[in-house]
Amino acid sequence: MEETGNVPLRKDPVPRAEETAQLSESAWAIVLFCVVCGAVAGGLLPLLARLLLSLPWAPLDGPAELLTSVPEPALTLGTVAVGALGGLLLGLTAVHESLSVRVTGTHLALMIRDSTQEFAREDVGVLCRDGKQLVALAPDGRELAREQCGLPWRRLADTLGAHGWTWAEQDPYHADFRRWVPGTPGLPPGADALLRARARVREGGGGAADARELRGELWRLGVVVRDEGERQYWRVVDV
């Protein structure tokens, strides 16, 4: 067991390079959960519409009246079907956005959104958890990858450790991050403008791809970014 600052690092002996493990979220479980939730929400919709109409004043009373004008059981069956379909679409999207990890004694692959990031063992200093994200750091502290992760953390840590990869329960550089505010001193030229643009994209919602692209531009300037809610935190590494 090693330590970086106050963060313990787990490093087990390296197994044979040909041993491969792959961790993925269950696609069927994700889709089934979303479909069931959608169907339940659809089944409750007629009840909610009738409740709204019973109030002295209620928003959306027109759509509620239109909805409740449909006779039963067609109304409930229809809303359940629509809810289940919406849940199916949401579940398929969630599966597309879910992270899979393939690991051997020499290579690590992170697979998400039809893309794969692959790293050689010597390029990765430590893997760690940061909230709900999996972070891969280079030996010099540069951030190689940061992805949302729904995998069981204990199982992931055990699998990585069994293949000889170094694991930390939190980012060893967590204390180095500073909260960004416009005009923050100490940033490389151009980084403040990129952080401003990224903040606008994130406030607007629906700009995940743009936010990822701007994160990549900041990486090229030597700036590592992490998010907490709507807030952005940063640290600088040598490039």
Phi and psi restraints in degrees (value plus and minus 20) as a CYANA .aco file:
   2 GLU   PHI    -128.4   -88.4
   2 GLU   PSI     150.8   190.8
   3 GLU   PHI    -153.8  -113.8
   3 GLU   PSI     119.5   159.5
   4 THR   PHI    -138.1   -98.1
   4 THR   PSI      88.1   128.1
   5 GLY   PHI      44.8    84.8
   5 GLY   PSI    -143.0  -103.0
   6 ASN   PHI    -124.8   -84.8
   6 ASN   PSI     -10.8    29.2
   7 VAL   PHI    -121.5   -81.5
   7 VAL   PSI      96.4   136.4
   8 PRO   PHI     -90.5   -50.5
   8 PRO   PSI     118.7   158.7
   9 LEU   PHI    -131.9   -91.9
   9 LEU   PSI     117.2   157.2
  10 ARG   PHI    -125.0   -85.0
  10 ARG   PSI     105.6   145.6
  11 LYS   PHI    -161.0  -121.0
  11 LYS   PSI      94.0   134.0
  12 ASP   PHI    -122.7   -82.7
  12 ASP   PSI     145.0   185.0
  13 PRO   PHI     -77.5   -37.5
  13 PRO   PSI     127.2   167.2
  14 VAL   PHI     -97.2   -57.2
  14 VAL   PSI     105.2   145.2
  15 PRO   PHI    -101.5   -61.5
  15 PRO   PSI    -195.1  -155.1
  16 ARG   PHI     -83.1   -43.1
  16 ARG   PSI     120.3   160.3
  17 ALA   PHI     -82.4   -42.4
  17 ALA   PSI     -48.0    -8.0
  18 GLU   PHI     -97.7   -57.7
  18 GLU   PSI     -31.4     8.6
  19 GLU   PHI     -91.9   -51.9
  19 GLU   PSI     104.7   144.7
  20 THR   PHI    -144.0  -104.0
  20 THR   PSI     117.1   157.1
  21 ALA   PHI    -147.8  -107.8
  21 ALA   PSI     122.0   162.0
  22 GLN   PHI    -151.3  -111.3
  22 GLN   PSI     109.7   149.7
  23 LEU   PHI    -134.0   -94.0
  23 LEU   PSI     108.3   148.3
  24 SER   PHI    -162.7  -122.7
  24 SER   PSI     129.7   169.7
  25 GLU   PHI     -92.6   -52.6
  25 GLU   PSI     127.6   167.6
  26 SER   PHI     -90.8   -50.8
  26 SER   PSI      93.5   133.5
  27 ALA   PHI     -82.4   -42.4
  27 ALA   PSI     -60.8   -20.8
  28 TRP   PHI     -83.4   -43.4
  28 TRP   PSI     -60.1   -20.1
  29 ALA   PHI     -85.2   -45.2
  29 ALA   PSI     -61.5   -21.5
  30 ILE   PHI     -83.7   -43.7
  30 ILE   PSI     -69.0   -29.0
  31 VAL   PHI     -85.4   -45.4
  31 VAL   PSI     -63.9   -23.9
  32 LEU   PHI     -82.1   -42.1
  32 LEU   PSI     -62.3   -22.3
  33 PHE   PHI     -80.6   -40.6
  33 PHE   PSI     -65.6   -25.6
  34 CYS   PHI     -86.7   -46.7
  34 CYS   PSI     -59.3   -19.3
  35 VAL   PHI     -84.5   -44.5
  35 VAL   PSI     -64.9   -24.9
  36 VAL   PHI     -82.5   -42.5
  36 VAL   PSI     -65.0   -25.0
  37 CYS   PHI     -82.3   -42.3
  37 CYS   PSI     -60.8   -20.8
  38 GLY   PHI     -85.0   -45.0
  38 GLY   PSI     -61.3   -21.3
  39 ALA   PHI     -85.3   -45.3
  39 ALA   PSI     -61.1   -21.1
  40 VAL   PHI     -84.1   -44.1
  40 VAL   PSI     -64.3   -24.3
  41 ALA   PHI     -81.9   -41.9
  41 ALA   PSI     -60.6   -20.6
  42 GLY   PHI     -84.8   -44.8
  42 GLY   PSI     -58.6   -18.6
  43 GLY   PHI     -86.2   -46.2
  43 GLY   PSI     -49.1    -9.1
  44 LEU   PHI    -103.7   -63.7
  44 LEU   PSI     -34.3     5.7
  45 LEU   PHI     -80.0   -40.0
  45 LEU   PSI     -66.4   -26.4
  46 PRO   PHI     -80.2   -40.2
  46 PRO   PSI     -58.2   -18.2
  47 LEU   PHI     -82.8   -42.8
  47 LEU   PSI     -61.9   -21.9
  48 LEU   PHI     -85.2   -45.2
  48 LEU   PSI     -59.9   -19.9
  49 ALA   PHI     -82.9   -42.9
  49 ALA   PSI     -63.4   -23.4
  50 ARG   PHI     -86.2   -46.2
  50 ARG   PSI     -55.6   -15.6
  51 LEU   PHI     -84.8   -44.8
  51 LEU   PSI     -61.3   -21.3
  52 LEU   PHI     -82.3   -42.3
  52 LEU   PSI     -61.0   -21.0
  53 LEU   PHI     -90.3   -50.3
  53 LEU   PSI     -39.7     0.3
  54 SER   PHI    -100.8   -60.8
  54 SER   PSI     -31.8     8.2
  55 LEU   PHI    -101.7   -61.7
  55 LEU   PSI     130.0   170.0
  56 PRO   PHI     -78.8   -38.8
  56 PRO   PSI     -59.0   -19.0
  57 TRP   PHI    -159.8  -119.8
  57 TRP   PSI     113.8   153.8
  58 ALA   PHI    -167.9  -127.9
  58 ALA   PSI     122.3   162.3
  59 PRO   PHI     -91.2   -51.2
  59 PRO   PSI     134.9   174.9
  60 LEU   PHI      40.0    80.0
  60 LEU   PSI      13.4    53.4
  61 ASP   PHI     -88.3   -48.3
  61 ASP   PSI     -48.3    -8.3
  62 GLY   PHI     -83.2   -43.2
  62 GLY   PSI     -75.6   -35.6
  63 PRO   PHI     -79.4   -39.4
  63 PRO   PSI     -54.3   -14.3
  64 ALA   PHI     -85.9   -45.9
  64 ALA   PSI     -61.2   -21.2
  65 GLU   PHI     -84.6   -44.6
  65 GLU   PSI     -62.0   -22.0
  66 LEU   PHI     -82.8   -42.8
  66 LEU   PSI     -61.4   -21.4
  67 LEU   PHI     -84.9   -44.9
  67 LEU   PSI     -66.3   -26.3
  68 THR   PHI     -95.0   -55.0
  68 THR   PSI     -28.7    11.3
  69 SER   PHI     -94.6   -54.6
  69 SER   PSI     -35.5     4.5
  70 VAL   PHI     -95.9   -55.9
  70 VAL   PSI     109.9   149.9
  71 PRO   PHI     -90.8   -50.8
  71 PRO   PSI     132.8   172.8
  72 GLU   PHI    -102.6   -62.6
  72 GLU   PSI     131.7   171.7
  73 PRO   PHI    -108.5   -68.5
  73 PRO   PSI     -14.0    26.0
  74 ALA   PHI     -80.2   -40.2
  74 ALA   PSI     -55.6   -15.6
  75 LEU   PHI     -81.8   -41.8
  75 LEU   PSI     -75.0   -35.0
  76 THR   PHI     -85.5   -45.5
  76 THR   PSI     -62.5   -22.5
  77 LEU   PHI     -81.8   -41.8
  77 LEU   PSI     -59.4   -19.4
  78 GLY   PHI     -87.1   -47.1
  78 GLY   PSI     -64.9   -24.9
  79 THR   PHI     -88.5   -48.5
  79 THR   PSI     -55.2   -15.2
  80 VAL   PHI     -83.7   -43.7
  80 VAL   PSI     -63.5   -23.5
  81 ALA   PHI     -84.0   -44.0
  81 ALA   PSI     -63.5   -23.5
  82 VAL   PHI     -85.0   -45.0
  82 VAL   PSI     -61.8   -21.8
  83 GLY   PHI     -82.8   -42.8
  83 GLY   PSI     -61.9   -21.9
  84 ALA   PHI     -85.1   -45.1
  84 ALA   PSI     -58.9   -18.9
  85 LEU   PHI     -84.7   -44.7
  85 LEU   PSI     -63.1   -23.1
  86 GLY   PHI     -82.1   -42.1
  86 GLY   PSI     -59.9   -19.9
  87 GLY   PHI     -84.2   -44.2
  87 GLY   PSI     -57.9   -17.9
  88 LEU   PHI     -81.8   -41.8
  88 LEU   PSI     -65.7   -25.7
  89 LEU   PHI     -83.7   -43.7
  89 LEU   PSI     -61.2   -21.2
  90 LEU   PHI     -84.2   -44.2
  90 LEU   PSI     -61.0   -21.0
  91 GLY   PHI     -83.9   -43.9
  91 GLY   PSI     -62.0   -22.0
  92 LEU   PHI     -83.7   -43.7
  92 LEU   PSI     -57.9   -17.9
  93 THR   PHI     -85.0   -45.0
  93 THR   PSI     -62.3   -22.3
  94 ALA   PHI     -83.1   -43.1
  94 ALA   PSI     -59.1   -19.1
  95 VAL   PHI     -83.7   -43.7
  95 VAL   PSI     -62.3   -22.3
  96 HIS   PHI     -81.2   -41.2
  96 HIS   PSI     -54.0   -14.0
  97 GLU   PHI    -109.7   -69.7
  97 GLU   PSI     -22.9    17.1
  98 SER   PHI    -100.6   -60.6
  98 SER   PSI     130.6   170.6
  99 LEU   PHI    -116.3   -76.3
  99 LEU   PSI     115.5   155.5
 100 SER   PHI    -138.0   -98.0
 100 SER   PSI     124.4   164.4
 101 VAL   PHI    -143.6  -103.6
 101 VAL   PSI     107.4   147.4
 102 ARG   PHI    -136.7   -96.7
 102 ARG   PSI     107.7   147.7
 103 VAL   PHI    -155.7  -115.7
 103 VAL   PSI     118.2   158.2
 104 THR   PHI    -147.4  -107.4
 104 THR   PSI    -195.4  -155.4
 105 GLY   PHI     -91.0   -51.0
 105 GLY   PSI     -34.3     5.7
 106 THR   PHI    -141.3  -101.3
 106 THR   PSI     -40.2    -0.2
 107 HIS   PHI    -159.6  -119.6
 107 HIS   PSI     133.1   173.1
 108 LEU   PHI    -151.5  -111.5
 108 LEU   PSI     113.5   153.5
 109 ALA   PHI    -145.2  -105.2
 109 ALA   PSI     111.1   151.1
 110 LEU   PHI    -129.9   -89.9
 110 LEU   PSI      97.7   137.7
 111 MET   PHI    -135.5   -95.5
 111 MET   PSI     102.0   142.0
 112 ILE   PHI    -180.2  -140.2
 112 ILE   PSI     124.8   164.8
 113 ARG   PHI      34.2    74.2
 113 ARG   PSI      24.4    64.4
 114 ASP   PHI      41.7    81.7
 114 ASP   PSI      -0.5    39.5
 115 SER   PHI    -148.5  -108.5
 115 SER   PSI     136.4   176.4
 116 THR   PHI    -150.3  -110.3
 116 THR   PSI     108.4   148.4
 117 GLN   PHI    -126.2   -86.2
 117 GLN   PSI     102.3   142.3
 118 GLU   PHI    -138.6   -98.6
 118 GLU   PSI     117.4   157.4
 119 PHE   PHI    -150.8  -110.8
 119 PHE   PSI     118.5   158.5
 120 ALA   PHI     -98.8   -58.8
 120 ALA   PSI     134.1   174.1
 121 ARG   PHI     -77.0   -37.0
 121 ARG   PSI     -62.2   -22.2
 122 GLU   PHI     -89.6   -49.6
 122 GLU   PSI     -34.0     6.0
 123 ASP   PHI    -107.5   -67.5
 123 ASP   PSI     -32.1     7.9
 124 VAL   PHI    -131.6   -91.6
 124 VAL   PSI     102.4   142.4
 125 GLY   PHI    -105.5   -65.5
 125 GLY   PSI     -63.6   -23.6
 126 VAL   PHI    -177.2  -137.2
 126 VAL   PSI     126.9   166.9
 127 LEU   PHI    -132.0   -92.0
 127 LEU   PSI     121.8   161.8
 128 CYS   PHI    -171.7  -131.7
 128 CYS   PSI     147.7   187.7
 129 ARG   PHI    -120.3   -80.3
 129 ARG   PSI     115.7   155.7
 130 ASP   PHI    -151.8  -111.8
 130 ASP   PSI      73.6   113.6
 131 GLY   PHI      47.4    87.4
 131 GLY   PSI    -138.3   -98.3
 132 LYS   PHI    -122.6   -82.6
 132 LYS   PSI      -2.7    37.3
 133 GLN   PHI    -134.8   -94.8
 133 GLN   PSI     125.1   165.1
 134 LEU   PHI    -116.4   -76.4
 134 LEU   PSI     108.8   148.8
 135 VAL   PHI    -140.7  -100.7
 135 VAL   PSI     113.2   153.2
 136 ALA   PHI    -131.7   -91.7
 136 ALA   PSI     106.2   146.2
 137 LEU   PHI    -137.6   -97.6
 137 LEU   PSI     120.3   160.3
 138 ALA   PHI     -95.0   -55.0
 138 ALA   PSI     143.9   183.9
 139 PRO   PHI     -77.3   -37.3
 139 PRO   PSI     -48.6    -8.6
 140 ASP   PHI    -109.3   -69.3
 140 ASP   PSI     -14.3    25.7
 141 GLY   PHI      76.1   116.1
 141 GLY   PSI     -27.6    12.4
 142 ARG   PHI     -84.5   -44.5
 142 ARG   PSI     125.8   165.8
 143 GLU   PHI    -109.7   -69.7
 143 GLU   PSI      99.5   139.5
 144 LEU   PHI    -108.3   -68.3
 144 LEU   PSI     -55.2   -15.2
 145 ALA   PHI    -178.4  -138.4
 145 ALA   PSI     129.5   169.5
 146 ARG   PHI    -167.3  -127.3
 146 ARG   PSI      90.3   130.3
 147 GLU   PHI    -153.3  -113.3
 147 GLU   PSI     124.0   164.0
 148 GLN   PHI     -80.5   -40.5
 148 GLN   PSI     116.2   156.2
 149 CYS   PHI    -153.8  -113.8
 149 CYS   PSI     102.7   142.7
 150 GLY   PHI    -125.3   -85.3
 150 GLY   PSI     -11.4    28.6
 151 LEU   PHI     -93.6   -53.6
 151 LEU   PSI     133.7   173.7
 152 PRO   PHI     -83.3   -43.3
 152 PRO   PSI     101.2   141.2
 153 TRP   PHI     -83.7   -43.7
 153 TRP   PSI     -60.9   -20.9
 154 ARG   PHI     -84.1   -44.1
 154 ARG   PSI     -63.4   -23.4
 155 ARG   PHI     -84.6   -44.6
 155 ARG   PSI     -60.6   -20.6
 156 LEU   PHI     -83.1   -43.1
 156 LEU   PSI     -66.2   -26.2
 157 ALA   PHI     -82.0   -42.0
 157 ALA   PSI     -62.7   -22.7
 158 ASP   PHI     -84.3   -44.3
 158 ASP   PSI     -61.0   -21.0
 159 THR   PHI     -86.1   -46.1
 159 THR   PSI     -65.1   -25.1
 160 LEU   PHI     -83.4   -43.4
 160 LEU   PSI     -63.4   -23.4
 161 GLY   PHI     -82.7   -42.7
 161 GLY   PSI     -58.7   -18.7
 162 ALA   PHI     -85.4   -45.4
 162 ALA   PSI     -44.0    -4.0
 163 HIS   PHI    -118.9   -78.9
 163 HIS   PSI     -10.2    29.8
 164 GLY   PHI      66.2   106.2
 164 GLY   PSI      -8.7    31.3
 165 TRP   PHI    -107.7   -67.7
 165 TRP   PSI     126.4   166.4
 166 THR   PHI    -101.4   -61.4
 166 THR   PSI     110.0   150.0
 167 TRP   PHI    -143.7  -103.7
 167 TRP   PSI     119.0   159.0
 168 ALA   PHI    -146.7  -106.7
 168 ALA   PSI     123.4   163.4
 169 GLU   PHI     -93.4   -53.4
 169 GLU   PSI     -38.4     1.6
 170 GLN   PHI    -168.4  -128.4
 170 GLN   PSI     144.9   184.9
 171 ASP   PHI     -78.9   -38.9
 171 ASP   PSI     100.8   140.8
 172 PRO   PHI     -81.3   -41.3
 172 PRO   PSI     -39.1     0.9
 173 TYR   PHI    -123.3   -83.3
 173 TYR   PSI      -3.5    36.5
 174 HIS   PHI     -75.3   -35.3
 174 HIS   PSI     -60.7   -20.7
 175 ALA   PHI     -90.4   -50.4
 175 ALA   PSI     -34.8     5.2
 176 ASP   PHI    -104.0   -64.0
 176 ASP   PSI     -32.3     7.7
 177 PHE   PHI     -94.3   -54.3
 177 PHE   PSI     120.8   160.8
 178 ARG   PHI    -140.9  -100.9
 178 ARG   PSI     124.6   164.6
 179 ARG   PHI     -91.0   -51.0
 179 ARG   PSI     115.6   155.6
 180 TRP   PHI    -107.1   -67.1
 180 TRP   PSI     113.4   153.4
 181 VAL   PHI    -152.2  -112.2
 181 VAL   PSI     131.3   171.3
 182 PRO   PHI     -73.7   -33.7
 182 PRO   PSI     112.8   152.8
 183 GLY   PHI      63.3   103.3
 183 GLY   PSI      -7.7    32.3
 184 THR   PHI     -77.4   -37.4
 184 THR   PSI     107.8   147.8
 185 PRO   PHI     -94.4   -54.4
 185 PRO   PSI     138.3   178.3
 186 GLY   PHI      77.3   117.3
 186 GLY   PSI     -26.3    13.7
 187 LEU   PHI    -105.9   -65.9
 187 LEU   PSI     128.7   168.7
 188 PRO   PHI     -82.9   -42.9
 188 PRO   PSI     135.9   175.9
 189 PRO   PHI     -75.3   -35.3
 189 PRO   PSI     112.7   152.7
 190 GLY   PHI      71.5   111.5
 190 GLY   PSI     -37.5     2.5
 191 ALA   PHI     -90.8   -50.8
 191 ALA   PSI     -58.0   -18.0
 192 ASP   PHI     -82.0   -42.0
 192 ASP   PSI     -61.6   -21.6
 193 ALA   PHI     -83.5   -43.5
 193 ALA   PSI     -59.6   -19.6
 194 LEU   PHI     -86.5   -46.5
 194 LEU   PSI     -59.1   -19.1
 195 LEU   PHI     -86.7   -46.7
 195 LEU   PSI     -56.5   -16.5
 196 ARG   PHI     -81.7   -41.7
 196 ARG   PSI     -67.2   -27.2
 197 ALA   PHI     -82.9   -42.9
 197 ALA   PSI     -61.0   -21.0
 198 ARG   PHI     -85.6   -45.6
 198 ARG   PSI     -58.1   -18.1
 199 ALA   PHI     -82.9   -42.9
 199 ALA   PSI     -61.2   -21.2
 200 ARG   PHI     -84.9   -44.9
 200 ARG   PSI     -61.3   -21.3
 201 VAL   PHI     -82.4   -42.4
 201 VAL   PSI     -64.1   -24.1
 202 ARG   PHI     -90.5   -50.5
 202 ARG   PSI     -54.5   -14.5
 203 GLU   PHI     -87.5   -47.5
 203 GLU   PSI     -54.3   -14.3
 204 GLY   PHI     -90.7   -50.7
 204 GLY   PSI     -43.0    -3.0
 205 GLY   PHI      55.8    95.8
 205 GLY   PSI     132.2   172.2
 206 GLY   PHI      53.3    93.3
 206 GLY   PSI      -8.7    31.3
 207 GLY   PHI    -132.1   -92.1
 207 GLY   PSI      19.2    59.2
 208 ALA   PHI     -80.2   -40.2
 208 ALA   PSI     -61.2   -21.2
 209 ALA   PHI     -85.3   -45.3
 209 ALA   PSI     -62.1   -22.1
 210 ASP   PHI     -85.4   -45.4
 210 ASP   PSI     -60.1   -20.1
 211 ALA   PHI     -83.1   -43.1
 211 ALA   PSI     -59.8   -19.8
 212 ARG   PHI     -85.4   -45.4
 212 ARG   PSI     -60.8   -20.8
 213 GLU   PHI     -84.1   -44.1
 213 GLU   PSI     -61.8   -21.8
 214 LEU   PHI     -88.0   -48.0
 214 LEU   PSI     -54.4   -14.4
 215 ARG   PHI     -80.6   -40.6
 215 ARG   PSI     -61.5   -21.5
 216 GLY   PHI     -82.8   -42.8
 216 GLY   PSI     -59.6   -19.6
 217 GLU   PHI     -83.6   -43.6
 217 GLU   PSI     -58.5   -18.5
 218 LEU   PHI     -87.4   -47.4
 218 LEU   PSI     -59.0   -19.0
 219 TRP   PHI     -75.7   -35.7
 219 TRP   PSI     -61.6   -21.6
 220 ARG   PHI     -86.2   -46.2
 220 ARG   PSI     -41.2    -1.2
 221 LEU   PHI    -110.8   -70.8
 221 LEU   PSI     -21.9    18.1
 222 GLY   PHI      67.8   107.8
 222 GLY   PSI       0.1    40.1
 223 VAL   PHI    -131.1   -91.1
 223 VAL   PSI     102.8   142.8
 224 VAL   PHI    -117.7   -77.7
 224 VAL   PSI     112.6   152.6
 225 VAL   PHI    -138.7   -98.7
 225 VAL   PSI     118.2   158.2
 226 ARG   PHI    -151.9  -111.9
 226 ARG   PSI     131.1   171.1
 227 ASP   PHI    -132.9   -92.9
 227 ASP   PSI     122.5   162.5
 228 GLU   PHI    -152.5  -112.5
 228 GLU   PSI      82.1   122.1
 229 GLY   PHI      43.1    83.1
 229 GLY   PSI    -147.6  -107.6
 230 GLU   PHI    -108.6   -68.6
 230 GLU   PSI     -23.9    16.1
 231 ARG   PHI    -108.4   -68.4
 231 ARG   PSI     125.4   165.4
 232 GLN   PHI    -131.9   -91.9
 232 GLN   PSI     116.3   156.3
 233 TYR   PHI    -141.0  -101.0
 233 TYR   PSI     129.1   169.1
 234 TRP   PHI    -160.4  -120.4
 234 TRP   PSI     136.2   176.2
 235 ARG   PHI    -165.6  -125.6
 235 ARG   PSI     139.1   179.1
 236 VAL   PHI    -133.3   -93.3
 236 VAL   PSI     118.0   158.0
 237 VAL   PHI    -145.5  -105.5
 237 VAL   PSI     140.5   180.5
 238 ASP   PHI     -94.5   -54.5
 238 ASP   PSI     116.8   156.8
